[in-house]
Amino acid sequence: MRQKCNPQMSLFTKPCSKPIARELEQISKILDETPRLMEIVYDDLVRGKKADTGREGMTAEQVLRSAILKQYRQLSYEELSFHLDDSWAFREFARLESWQHPSRSVLQENIKSLGDGTWEAIHREILGYAKRKRIETGRKVRIDSTVVETDIHHPTDSTLLWDGIRAMTRWLVQGKEIKPQPGYVFCDHTRGAKKRVIIILNARKEKVREGAYRDLLAYAHRVVGYAVGAISELEGFEGETVMDMLTARDLAANLDRAVGLLRRIIDQTERRVIRGEKVPASEKIVSFFEDHSDIIVKGRRDTQYGHKVFLTGGPTCLILDCMIERGNPADSERYKHLLERQASLYGRMPLKVSADGGFASRDNLAFAKGNNVRDAVFAKRRGLSVLDMAKSAWVYKALRNFRAGIEAGISTLKRAFGLDRCTWSGWKGFKQYVWSSIVSYNLLVLARINLAKA
């Protein structure tokens, strides 16, 4: 007999032929089998807030599942909001009620509330799941490093000065829009500054370029002076409304931070362009907005702007550990610390360790052997004996080939999970982004392992 409509069914009550739905089903089961995750997320969401007042928002489970969806499918917040409205499979996975249709801003506020420490704790719980299921024991590991870039344009002295001038001028203009109008005075030099940037970009003669740089530096000095005067006015501002007062305080904080950055950019430009000095990489600012960005050069490759990330993987392609560094430390300097972190994760050192050639040194080999690592292999020997690293040439070759497998994991993280370039702002946001990508990647790896066993 023909019916008017089909009865509503859950996505996870019967097998689904679509690969994405099957992967989401397995990820959902993994999350259900690690209930401690929800406590970790909940504690972070309510930290510093009254949990028993205000409107009922997204649950800890919904926030975590939405964050995983975002990184798993590489969605923007706008796209995530659309798919959570449009896709039945996504709504089922996120455990949203029929009346819940979270907007872009709600999703962003909730997901960004999860700190990097929370994501790392989630990562450890997932490793605990893999250990309980005997999927990953941590007895055999491979180590490598990569660079995750920050979301900045290619830095030049002129564009850095221009970024500072236009951003600070915008904040000064916004300050004049609050009531009653603050008494500071400033001039808008953005038009003249932009012309100098274009001249610098197109100049063929060094004399013309240097003259444009001198004008641009003069504009930057003036804008710093305007900002210093505005900060004192805005910090003590008494507005007509509370909103005006809060806006004034925010603008003062933005200008105070910007003054320090623009002064450093002015100094490095004067030293490099005007006086012809070489400015050390550790002293350079490469972005006005993402000022935490480091200059990274790995081997003879192109210069990258971001942060160095050290990854430890296992035979299953799970990422067992991640260490995000400031500056540009040598790989060999972090080898001992990476092994110590493995010992803290699993309660013992791994039996077999295979690392990239950059980690090779006699001290690192001695440290590994002295801490019960049976075979400590480096992809490049760098003067080390094969039999000192491994018990035989066959074991050395096998572990060296094993190390190459982490390159596949890094490639997947960069291509499918956005780890080639961090799109979240700030140093805190950078760490949140990296850890959330690794958590989502590990969940997908575990889901596919479970599917293969089924």
C-alpha positions in Angstrom: 0.0 0.0 0.0 1.4 3.4 -1.0 2.1 5.8 1.9 2.1 9.6 2.0 5.6 9.8 3.5 8.4 7.7 4.8 8.8 7.4 8.6 11.7 9.4 9.9 14.9 7.3 10.4 18.2 8.0 12.1 21.3 8.1 9.9 23.1 5.6 12.3 20.2 3.0 12.6 21.2 1.2 9.4 24.3 1.0 7.2 24.8 3.8 4.8 26.5 3.4 1.4 28.1 6.9 1.3 31.7 6.9 2.5 31.4 10.2 4.4 28.3 9.0 6.3 30.0 5.7 7.2 33.1 7.6 8.5 30.9 10.0 10.5 29.1 6.9 12.0 32.4 5.5 13.2 33.7 8.8 14.5 30.4 9.2 16.4 30.9 5.7 18.0 34.5 6.6 19.0 33.2 9.8 20.7 30.5 7.9 22.5 33.1 5.5 23.8 35.2 8.3 25.3 32.6 10.2 27.5 35.5 11.9 29.4 35.7 14.2 26.3 32.5 15.9 27.1 33.6 16.8 30.6 36.8 18.4 29.3 34.9 20.5 26.7 32.2 21.4 29.2 34.7 22.6 31.8 36.3 24.9 29.2 33.0 26.3 27.9 31.8 27.3 31.4 35.2 28.5 32.7 34.7 32.1 34.1 30.9 31.9 33.4 27.8 31.2 35.4 26.6 27.8 34.2 23.1 28.1 35.7 22.1 31.4 34.2 21.4 32.8 30.8 19.9 31.3 27.7 20.4 27.6 27.0 23.1 27.3 24.3 24.9 24.5 22.5 25.9 21.6 24.7 29.5 20.5 25.1 28.9 17.5 22.8 27.3 19.7 20.1 30.3 22.1 20.2 32.9 19.4 20.0 31.1 17.5 17.2 30.6 20.8 15.2 34.3 21.6 15.6 35.3 18.2 14.3 32.9 18.6 11.3 34.5 22.0 10.5 38.0 20.6 10.5 37.1 17.2 9.0 35.4 18.9 5.9 37.6 22.1 5.9 34.5 24.4 6.2 34.3 28.1 7.0 31.9 29.0 9.8 29.4 30.2 7.2 29.6 26.9 5.4 29.4 24.9 8.6 26.2 26.8 9.6 24.7 26.1 6.1 25.6 22.4 6.2 24.2 22.0 9.7 20.9 23.5 8.5 20.9 21.7 5.1 22.5 18.2 5.7 20.6 15.6 7.7 23.8 13.6 8.1 25.6 16.6 9.6 22.7 17.4 12.0 22.6 13.8 13.2 26.3 13.7 13.8 26.3 17.1 15.7 23.3 15.8 17.7 21.3 19.0 17.1 17.7 19.3 18.2 15.0 20.1 15.6 14.8 23.7 16.9 18.5 24.3 16.8 19.9 26.2 13.8 23.2 27.7 15.0 24.4 30.8 13.1 28.0 31.5 12.0 28.7 33.8 15.0 27.3 31.3 17.5 29.4 28.5 16.1 32.5 30.7 16.0 32.1 31.9 19.6 31.6 28.3 20.9 34.3 26.6 18.9 36.9 29.3 19.6 36.1 28.9 23.4 38.0 25.6 23.3 41.6 26.4 24.2 44.7 24.7 22.9 45.1 22.9 26.2 41.6 21.5 25.9 42.3 20.2 22.4 45.5 18.6 23.6 43.6 16.9 26.5 41.0 15.7 23.9 43.9 14.3 21.8 45.2 12.4 24.8 41.8 10.9 25.5 41.6 9.7 21.9 45.1 8.1 22.2 43.7 6.4 25.3 40.9 4.9 23.2 43.4 3.7 20.6 45.5 2.1 23.4 42.4 0.3 24.9 41.5 -1.1 21.5 45.1 -2.2 20.9 45.3 0.0 17.8 48.3 2.0 18.9 50.7 1.1 21.7 53.5 3.7 21.3 56.2 1.0 21.0 57.3 2.1 17.5 57.3 5.7 16.5 58.5 8.0 13.7 59.4 11.7 14.1 59.5 14.6 11.7 58.9 18.3 11.6 57.0 20.6 9.3 56.0 24.3 9.0 52.5 25.6 9.3 52.2 29.0 7.8 50.2 31.9 9.3 47.7 33.7 7.2 49.8 36.7 6.1 50.8 38.3 2.8 54.5 38.3 1.7 56.2 40.8 4.0 58.1 43.8 2.8 59.2 46.8 4.7 56.9 49.1 2.7 53.7 46.9 3.1 54.4 46.5 6.8 54.5 50.2 7.2 51.4 50.6 5.1 49.5 48.0 7.2 50.3 49.9 10.4 49.4 53.3 9.0 46.1 52.3 7.5 45.0 50.1 10.5 45.9 52.8 13.1 44.2 55.5 11.0 41.0 53.4 10.8 41.0 53.1 14.6 41.6 56.8 15.0 38.6 57.5 12.7 36.4 55.1 14.7 37.4 56.9 17.9 36.1 60.2 16.5 32.7 58.6 15.9 31.8 58.0 19.5 29.9 60.6 21.5 30.9 63.0 22.9 33.8 63.2 20.4 37.2 62.8 22.0 39.5 65.8 21.8 42.6 64.3 20.1 43.7 65.6 16.7 45.1 63.7 13.7 45.4 63.8 9.9 44.6 61.0 7.5 47.8 60.2 5.6 46.6 56.9 4.0 46.4 58.4 0.5 49.9 59.7 0.5 51.3 56.6 2.2 49.7 54.3 -0.5 51.2 56.4 -3.3 54.7 55.9 -1.7 54.1 52.2 -1.4 53.3 52.0 -5.2 56.4 54.1 -6.0 58.6 51.7 -4.0 57.0 48.8 -5.7 57.6 50.2 -9.3 60.8 52.3 -8.8 63.8 51.3 -11.0 66.2 53.7 -9.4 67.5 53.2 -5.8 67.5 56.9 -5.2 63.7 57.2 -6.0 62.9 54.1 -3.9 64.9 55.5 -0.9 63.1 58.9 -1.2 59.7 57.2 -1.1 60.8 55.1 1.9 61.8 58.3 3.8 58.4 59.8 3.1 56.7 56.6 4.2 58.7 56.6 7.4 57.8 60.2 8.1 54.1 59.3 7.7 54.5 56.4 10.1 56.2 58.6 12.7 53.3 61.0 12.5 50.7 58.3 12.9 52.5 57.0 16.0 52.4 60.5 17.4 48.7 60.8 16.8 48.0 57.4 18.3 50.0 58.2 21.5 47.9 61.3 22.0 44.6 59.4 21.3 45.4 56.6 23.7 45.4 58.8 26.8 42.2 60.4 25.7 40.4 57.1 25.0 41.6 55.4 28.2 40.0 58.0 30.4 36.9 58.5 28.1 33.5 59.0 29.8 30.9 58.4 27.1 27.1 58.9 26.9 26.6 55.1 27.0 28.4 52.1 28.4 28.8 50.9 24.8 30.7 54.0 23.9 33.0 53.6 26.9 33.7 50.0 26.1 34.4 50.9 22.5 36.9 53.6 23.6 38.7 51.2 25.9 39.0 48.6 23.0 40.3 51.2 20.6 42.9 52.4 23.2 44.1 48.8 23.7 44.3 48.3 19.9 46.3 51.5 19.5 48.6 50.8 22.4 49.5 47.4 20.9 49.9 48.9 17.4 52.2 51.7 18.5 54.7 49.2 19.9 54.5 47.1 16.7 54.8 50.1 14.3 57.8 51.4 16.2 59.6 48.1 15.8 58.7 48.1 12.0 60.0 51.7 11.7 63.2 50.7 13.4 63.8 47.6 11.3 63.1 49.6 8.1 65.4 52.4 9.0 68.2 50.0 9.9 67.8 47.9 6.7 66.8 50.5 4.1 68.3 53.7 5.3 71.4 52.6 7.1 72.0 49.4 5.1 72.3 47.1 8.2 71.4 43.4 8.2 68.6 42.8 10.7 68.7 39.3 12.4 65.6 37.2 11.7 64.9 36.9 15.4 64.4 40.7 15.6 62.2 41.1 12.5 58.4 41.6 12.5 56.9 40.0 9.4 53.3 40.8 10.0 51.5 43.7 11.6 48.4 41.6 12.3 50.0 38.2 13.0 53.1 39.5 14.8 53.8 36.1 16.4 54.8 34.7 13.0 58.4 33.4 12.7 60.8 33.2 9.8 61.4 29.6 9.0 64.0 28.3 6.6 64.3 24.5 6.4 67.4 23.3 4.5 67.7 25.1 1.2 64.0 25.5 0.6 62.0 28.7 0.3 61.5 30.9 3.3 58.2 30.3 5.1 56.4 32.5 7.6 54.6 30.7 10.5 55.7 28.2 13.1 57.6 25.0 13.2 55.6 21.9 14.3 57.2 18.7 15.5 55.1 15.5 15.0 55.4 12.0 16.3 53.5 9.3 14.5 52.9 5.6 14.9 52.6 2.6 12.5 48.8 3.2 12.1 49.5 6.7 10.8 48.0 8.2 14.0 49.7 11.4 15.2 50.8 10.5 18.7 52.2 13.9 19.7 52.5 17.4 18.5 54.9 20.2 19.7 54.4 23.7 18.4 57.5 25.9 18.7 58.3 29.6 18.6 61.4 30.7 16.7 63.3 28.4 14.4 64.9 25.7 16.6 67.0 23.0 15.0 65.4 19.6 14.8 68.3 18.0 16.8 67.6 20.3 19.7 64.1 18.9 20.2 64.7 15.1 19.8 65.2 14.5 23.5 62.2 16.4 24.5 60.0 14.5 22.0 61.1 11.2 23.4 60.4 12.4 27.0 56.9 13.4 25.9 56.4 9.9 24.5 57.5 8.5 27.9 55.0 10.7 29.7 52.2 9.7 27.3 52.7 5.9 27.5 54.6 5.5 30.8 57.7 4.2 29.0 60.1 5.0 26.2 59.4 3.5 22.7 61.4 0.5 21.7 62.0 1.7 18.1 62.4 5.3 17.0 62.9 6.5 13.5 63.6 10.2 12.9 64.4 12.5 10.0 68.1 13.2 9.3 67.9 16.7 10.9 67.5 15.0 14.3 70.8 13.1 14.0 73.6 13.7 16.5 75.8 11.6 18.7 74.2 13.1 21.9 70.7 12.3 20.7 71.7 8.7 19.9 73.4 8.3 23.3 70.3 9.7 25.0 68.0 7.3 23.2 70.2 4.3 23.9 70.6 5.3 27.5 66.8 5.4 28.0 66.1 1.9 26.8 65.4 2.7 23.1 66.5 -0.5 21.4 66.8 0.9 17.9 67.2 4.7 17.3 67.5 5.3 13.6 68.0 8.6 11.7 67.2 8.9 8.0 70.7 10.3 7.4 73.7 8.9 9.3 75.7 12.1 9.6 78.8 10.2 10.8 76.9 7.7 12.9 77.4 3.9 12.5 74.5 1.8 11.3 75.2 -0.8 14.0 75.3 1.9 16.7 71.8 2.9 15.7 70.2 -0.5 15.0 71.0 -4.1 15.8 71.5 -4.9 12.1 71.6 -3.3 8.7 68.3 -4.9 7.8 66.6 -3.3 10.8 68.2 0.1 10.0 66.8 0.0 6.5 63.4 -1.2 7.6 63.1 1.7 10.2 64.4 4.2 7.7 61.7 3.2 5.3 59.2 3.2 8.1 60.0 6.9 8.9 59.0 7.9 5.4 55.4 7.0 6.3 55.0 10.1 8.4 55.4 12.1 5.3 52.0 10.7 4.1 50.4 11.8 7.4 51.8 15.3 7.1 50.7 15.5 3.5 47.2 14.5 4.4 47.1 17.0 7.3 48.2 19.8 4.9 45.9 18.9 2.0 42.8 17.6 3.7 42.9 19.3 7.1 44.2 22.7 6.3 47.5 22.4 8.2 49.4 24.0 5.3 48.1 27.5 6.4 46.5 28.5 9.7 43.5 30.7 9.1 42.8 31.5 12.8 44.3 34.7 14.2 46.7 35.1 17.1 49.2 32.8 18.7 46.5 31.2 20.8 44.3 30.7 17.7 47.3 29.2 15.9 47.7 26.5 18.6 43.9 25.9 18.7 43.8 25.4 14.9 46.8 23.0 14.8 45.5 20.8 17.6 41.9 20.7 16.3 43.2 19.6 12.9 45.2 16.8 14.5 42.3 15.6 16.6 40.0 15.5 13.5 42.7 13.7 11.5 43.2 11.1 14.2 39.5 10.5 14.5 39.3 9.9 10.8 42.2 7.5 10.9 40.6 5.5 13.7 37.3 5.5 11.9 38.8 4.1 8.8 40.7 1.4 10.8 37.4 0.4 12.4 35.7 0.3 9.0 38.5 -1.9 7.7 37.9 -4.3 10.6 34.2 -4.5 10.1 
